[in-house]
């Protein structure tokens, strides 16, 4: 899998990365984005309902986010994994993940309306 960009991007989604992952297939990009938006919401809900499963769920979300270029979500999920592992800052890390997911989902919704 290609590495994330070295320079920060202004969008919650790295569209160049997404295009590389989907081989430039615009229809596939839209399908993948819609699936990610739904999955991210389900995983956050599951983390709230099943706190003991938050680590594996965050790991799953991290991988999905990296796949589509939602690197802020991936980084926030990784931070939550670290917070769980170390026992420090879990509430803050979970709040940051929820915010990153909300931003990514808003960007996806705007893209899918086009």
N, C-alpha and C positions, 0 to 999 in steps of 0.2 A: 504494500500500500504506500502511495506517495506520502512524504512527510508534510506536515502543515507548513504554511508559509512562514518565512523568517520575519517578515514585516507584519505588524498587526493590521487587521482589516477593520473597516468601519461598520460592517454589517455583521449580524449574528451568524450569517452563513457565508462560507467561502464558496462562491458560485463557480470559480475556476476549478476548485477541487471536486465539487459535485459534478461538473461537466466531464472531468477526467474519469470519474468513477462510473459514470453512465455512458461513456463513450460519445458524449455530445447528443444523446437521444433526449430531446426536450420532453417527449411524452413520458419516458421512463423517469426523468427528473421529477416531473410533477407527481407521478405515482409514488415514488420513493419519499418525497417530501410529505405527502399526505399520510403515508404509512408512519413516518417518523413522528409527525405531530400527534397522531392518535396513540402511538406506542408510548411516547414521552408522558402524555397525560395519564395513561393507565399505570405506568411504572411509578409516577409520583403518588398516585392514589394508593397503590399497593404498599409503597414505603410508609405511608401514613397509617394504613390499616394493619400492616404487619412489620412493626419496627425491627423485629429480629432478622428479617430478610432484607433489610435496607442495603447491606453491603453487597450481596450478589446482584440485587436489582440495580444499584448504582453502577456496578461493573458492566452490566448489560447495557444500560443507557449510555455509558461512556463509549463503548464499542460502536453502538449505532450512531451516536453523534459524530464520532470521528469518520465514519463511513460516508456521511453526507456533507461533511465540512462544517458542522456546528461545533467548532472548537471551544467556544466559551462554555457550552454545555458539557463537553467532554472534560474540560479542565475543572469545572465545578463538581462533576461527578467524581473525578479523581480526588479532589479535595475532601469530599464527603467520605470516600473510602479511607483516606488517611485519618480523618477525624474519628472514624469508627475504630480503626486499628489502634490509634494512640489513646483514645478515650478523652480527647480534648477538642472542644469547639464543634461538636456535632450539630447543635441547634443552628449556629451561625452558618455552617457549611450547608445544611439542608435548606436554609432560607436562600442562600446564594444560588443553589441549584434550582430552586423553584423560580427565582428571578431570571436566571439564564434560560430556562425552558420557556418561560412566558415570552421573553424577547424573541427567541427562535420561532415559537409558534405564531407570534404576531407577524414576523417577517414571512413565514411560510404562507399564512393566510393571505397576506397582501400579494404574494407572488401567484397564488392559485386563483386569485380574482382576475388576473390579467387576461 
